[in-house]
Amino acid sequence: MPRATNAPASRERRKRIVRASRGYRGNRSKLYRYAADAQDKARAWAYIGRKIKKRDFRALWNTRINIAARARGLSYSRLIEGLRKAKIGLDRKALAHLAVTEPKAFDNLVEQAKLTRAGKS
């Protein structure tokens, strides 16, 4: 009895990989062997990229908060310290959004942080 290879399913599996690699350069978009390697590498970088994206956004938020705080006479670390002592639990994403879109609300937060820090000494 001949060996059964399940050719239709195998061919579809290979075609799926090659179709997913469209747009890659050279053999990586045409030949299964190289397309499979390219897809493995692409998935690995996509996973890493999702982690890096979070890191980059947090750095962006910190920079925006720092610039806005310094414009109001307070450093980033002193602002965060004052907000923490005042028990204001806004995260950095929300603070950065306020700093950019709601300057008056951010001014109030800075004043509260200053008052709390002044009471500290």
Secondary structure, DSSP 8 states (H G I E B T S, - for coil): ------HHHHHHHHHHHHHHTTT-SGGGGT-HHHHHHHHHHHHHHHHHHHHHHHHHHHHHHHHHHHHHHHHTT--HHHHHHHHHHTT----HHHHHHHHHH-HHHHHHHHHHHHHHHHHH-
